[in-house]
Amino acid sequence: MTEFFAYAVMALPELLQGTVVTLKLTAGALVIGLAIGLPLSLLRVYGPKLIQPVCSAYLTVFRGTPLLVQLFVVYYGLPEIGVSFSRMAAAFITLGCNSGAYQCEYFRGAIQAVSGGQMQAARGIGMSRFQGIRHIILPQALRLVIPAWSNELIAMVKYTAIVFLIAVPDLMNKAKILSSQNFTPIQTYILVALIYLVLVGFLSLILHGIQKKLAVPGLDAGMDGR
Amino acid sequence: MTRSLLRIENLCKSFGATPVVTDVSFDVNPSEVIVIIGSSGTGKSTLLQCLNLLHTPTSGKIFLEDQEITAPGVNQDLVRRQMGMVFQEFNLFNHLTVLGNVAIGMTKVLGMPAKNAEKKALNELTRVGLADHWHKYPAQLSGGQKQRVGIARALGMGPKVMLFDEPTSALDPELTGEVLVVMQKLAAEGMTMIIVSHEMGFARDAADRVIFMENGRIEEQGPPDRIFTHPASERTREFLSIITTGNTDQATGKASPDRP
């Protein structure tokens, strides 16, 4: 046991460097995904019919193929047609576009869960469709989406691990190097697992706090019987 | 020619191939209170939602103070803010406080500064007797309170006419009374009102005119005294007798808790 702790103390600085990269990737992917997913979901619900096939195609491609395949296509495939990215850029783009597809569906579900009467009432007091979406629908949908969105956050922390396959220096990549240098796969990967666990636990806690803080009084009253 | 506030000419509305409102015409005078009655599914609510263009009429014309609001190119948002709408299911904005529900139209649609809007909203809430509840959220209110907030929200926009779409149908008899009291007060203040309702007692007490609709058409209209005592149409008689015999309590008792 003491051996493990000694190794942990030695390995942690290196692993934490990788953790920073992992967190950057997670944050970047989620932000890009949000920037794609939210507008896309609005198009899905309120957009013109003509544009729907384009949205569906995007969703089908990114949700229907393995993330790893998407990453390889972007990093190894696109350079063949003259579009090449750095490792980090390829990782951000792939994770972001992939997350955008999932986030779109989360947002769409939340928007549709806000009752149609809300939009009717918004229009009834003279709001435009855009104002209705902005002031009435979205504030409610964004609250509803938090639980589903937490899933996406948790998943993304772990999905980022695949980028070590294109040699992005993330947590997984550092672990791989450490374990082969020191012949310590068990110790290293247990440490890595613990770090991921702490990250996920910490982030879920934050989101749970946000959800509680934004809850509308009286809406989640539920029951207190057994 | 007397100037009517609202004029409806040959209004038709169909959903796909199904006609719902057929060739409806009537005038609404300033301060007039009109109650539209009729069986379920006869197009009353659809007619009402056509009036403020929440539904686009298939054909026919609507004039608001001599301006044709069904003409192409008319700013429909501008039209809607002049016509207050109260919904059967209240449709309060769940994420906003009572005060926020009433104020948001003033700030976002009319462009009022937040302070003024809140002051005016509080005034409207006083009108419906809910000023004390300004800080609550819709989920914390009773049905009757919700509907009164709905009325205050519509009043806050300073509408020329108020449209009520079965405002008490989702309420139990006890709560119905408090909403009808507010509506009667509005009528007494001279608000122009068009109300789709099953409250026959209210229609008799507060309406200047009752319109009976059947199969998407106006079957008969006139002052409540005449409609309720000497209906000209056989179908009106039939409807009224079912309503009053089957539902005696509601038809006579409900609307008058505040009346001597």
Interface residues (C-beta under 8 A of the other chain):
Chain A: S115 G117 Q118 Q120 A121 A122 R123 G124 I125 G126 M127 S128 Q131 H135 I136 P139 Q140 R143 V216 P217 G218 L219 A221
Chain B: N52 L54 D77 L78 R80 R81 Q82 G84 M85 F87 E89 N91 L92 F93 N94 H95 I104 G105 K108 V109 K136 Y137 P138 A139 Q140 R153 A154 G156 M157
